[in-house]
Amino acid sequence: MDSLTAFSSSAAIGKKNQNVEKVVTDYRELFNENKGGNVEKRQENYITMVNSFYNMVTDLYEFGWGQSFHFAPRHKSETFETSIAKHEHYLAHKLQLKEGQKCVDLGCGVGGPGRCIARFSGASVVGVNNNEYQLERCRKLTYQQGPRELCSYIKADFMHVPVEDQTFDAAFHIEAIVHSPDRVASFKEVLRTLKPGGLFGGYDWVITDKHDPNNREHVRIKKDIELGNSLPDLLRPEEILEALKQAGFEIVEAKDLALFNPEFDIPWYDSLEGKYWSISSFKHTPLGIWLTNKLVWTLETIKIAPKGTLDIHNLLHKTAIDLVDGGRTGTFSPMYFFLARKPLKK
């Protein structure tokens, strides 16, 4: 989508929500301890919170990032788009996906990764998403781009997937179950829907061993990343693995893909910094961000976009800075990879 189409779509969302400005205010209060916001309240209201968040930001995400809402490790010889596709192919390879299999994509966004993995592997991919607007985008983009015969979608909370036991050969999530209020319960639901021996892979957001809960800057980074991305509470890698084990999975492999070799690699947060100018990355540069900000202000002023859209853009810009801070300090990673297996026998 071009910028005008994206923000005009945001205006349509605003009409659906009636008051985008109020949605933004209510969302922020869930993270404001002075107004009663806390982890428990975010966990209790996670469906409303996450839906409100993605109604606000989906068009801006798609405009600024593409149809795959995730980060990826990147080699100096690769473009940003190549690294994103490689990240998805890597997951399909680890899951050993092939033609004739059926896989579930938990928290599928607008369907970019699922379409890529279906084309790469030949497996059928069922996207699960609780946000109706994103599902509309999934269906429209899949109709336009394909593969129509391999991709389908279910409106559901990934903690309650309306399918029979042992439906899927494999399952994956890409930076999605981080929104869950209860990891063990979420992973148990994945286990239920998998066939015995089925593989479950994912990329998770975590705070790393470098995070010091007594360091005010580290605490600030964690809290601001949670606010800017609609997260109940960021966990450590060992907590993710323990939740998988408690749910009944066997751990096959786990590692942080955010670690890089500075001689050959580009850090995952580079695209958020916008240090290097190119046609594809211009919107991430300071000038590109400034121009986008002025465009949003103009559309809101002339009432094409609803009041509150500029606040959303500013929230996302601030979030990008927080994520870069997390990457530079090494206290945060958006791509802790795990591969787990459902046991063949109970």
Secondary structure, DSSP 8 states (H G I E B T S, - for coil): --HHHHHHHHHHHHHHHS-HHHHHHHHHHTT-GGGT--HHHHHHTHHHHHHHHHHHHHHHHHHHH-S------EETTS-HHHHHHHHHHHHHHHTT--TT-EEEEES-TTSHHHHHHHHHH--EEEEEES-HHHHHHHHHHHHHHS-TTTEEEEE--TTS--S-TT-EEEEEEES-GGG-S-HHHHHHHHHHHEEEEEEEEEEEEEE-TT--TT-HHHHHHHHHHHHHHT-S--B-HHHHHHHHHHHT-EEEEEEETT---TTTEE-TTHHHHT-S--TTTGGGSHHHHHHHHHHHHHHHHTTSS-TTHHHHHHHHHHHHHHHHHHHHHT-EEEEEEEEEE--S--
